Amino acid sequence: MDRTALREEVSTRWRAAVPSLEEFVRIPALSPAFDANWETTGHLDAAIAHLKGWITARKVTGAVLTIERLPGRTPLLVVDIPASANASSATTTLLYGHLDKQPALEGWAEGLSAWEPVRRDGRLFGRGSVDDGYAGFAAITAVESVITAGGQHGRCVVLLETSEESGSPDLPAYLDHLADRLGTVGLVICLDSGAADYQRLWLTTSLRGLASVNVTVSLLRSGVHSGMAGGPVASSFRVLRQLLDRLEDADTGAIRLRELNAEIPPERVSETRGAAETIPGAWRAMLPLQAGVRLDSDDELELHLRNTWRPALEVIGAAGLPDPSAAGNVLRPSTTLRLSFRLPPTVNAQKALAAITRALTTDVPCGAHVEVTDAEAANGWNAPTLAPWLEQALETVSDQVFGAPWRALGVGGSIPFMGLLHEAHPEAQFVVTGALGPDSNAHVPNESLNLAYAEKVTEAVAIILDRAAQAS
């Protein structure tokens, strides 16, 4: 494959795709968790239709596009592209992205908003630009560019789902539904991850799992004037504090439950150390810290491991607490918290969820009533060892695309699809990467895509496709 021709092809095709990506940003395709009436509002269908229309217009040789609709589930766009004539690999390469989005949220900078795309300083601002609307455009651009630059690719299946931001609840059913059509998957390329800097390609080698519950503590049938009852009966908030102490060390943030902790593989510690040395001070640079705030460790390696391989708890929601401006002197009948645990990649999420529930409901202080509801759990993922051909491909990408060595690092977030695919195709290789850089602001105001970096990631994918086609 002609490397100069590939770069030119990727550049030309990627830049031609960006206006269509801008139109995608305008679609408020909220994930089902944020739009219970998604079937009626039609925005997820609009996102699917938009990508289908753009890909159809590309006229990719032999491509078959289908919109899969299982009853009661969000739609899925599948693009099946046959192998090029000279490809030797008989396996399928699966390229993954998603089209559903997080809510808009308030607080966008002046001149920016969630649903109006804006190009500024080499970036495309708008919800879904980097998480993860660009992925479908990049995947198709890479496949097209390989052929026109004289390379080859094996059979490629591009899969774009619409429930990832809700934890991919519909994906297992679709994987079962598509199992025979997918055949043997030899390579998975996921473009829903990110990069710690924009100087090199970053591989995600692990993802944390997730366990979430609502816990409600109640001691009274109704609220009582705090001057009349405060003291004789415990506050529901106080009991919740005691229960939280069973789960987490309030001084260190360490999670106390054995079922939520895991041993970190030595190779992950080694690669994390290399990443920490490559991006010193990353956490202070990435996080919008208030002045004078201290991080939970002074050790760079430990900070990365805390984010990628150690469990963590965050209270992400609450009920039963009035706004301070409307708060009266009342001993409230109950307090509800939404607890979100990030789990180490190798922890069994269902066992973790059971341990959390036991800790919250056994021997409850003061005989308080405790209810645990709305539980959800998803396993993490730990990447398999790289095959020699993939290591060589990554070295080529490092040398010819970025001019800097690639690096690997775990990610503290979750992509449930990776664990599901690994279970279904244990022999597959994984390239989990993406353009979501340290200042991309996914899920929050001012989300943006670094367009030049996304173009380089696309070129890297094209090179990996060409090498995968030759792998036996």
Buried (B, 14 or more C-beta within 10 A) or exposed (E): BEBEBBBBBBBEBBEEBBEBBBEBBBBBBBBBBBBEEBEEBEBBBBBBBBBBEBBEEBEBEEBEBEBBEEEEBBBBBBBBBBBBEEBEBEBBBBBBBBBBBBBBEEEBEEEBBBBBBBBEEEBBBBBBBBBBBBBBBBBBBBBBBBBBBEBBBBBBBBBBBBBBBBBBBBBBBBBEBBEEEBBEBBBBBBBBBBBBBBBBBBBBBBBBBBBBBBBBBBBBEEBBEBEEBBEEEBBBBBBBBBBBEBBBEEEEBBBEBEBBBBEBBEEBEEBBBEBBEBBEEBBEEEEEEEEEEEBEBEEBBBBBBBBBBBBBBEEEEEEBEEEEEEEEEBBBBBBBBBBBBBBBBBBBBBBBBBBBBEBBBEEBBBEBBBBBEEBBBBBBBBBEEBBEBBEEBBEBBBEBBBEEBBBBBBBBBBBBBBBBBBEBBEEBBBBBBBBBBBEBBBBEBBBBBBBBBBBBBBBBBBBBBBBBBBBE
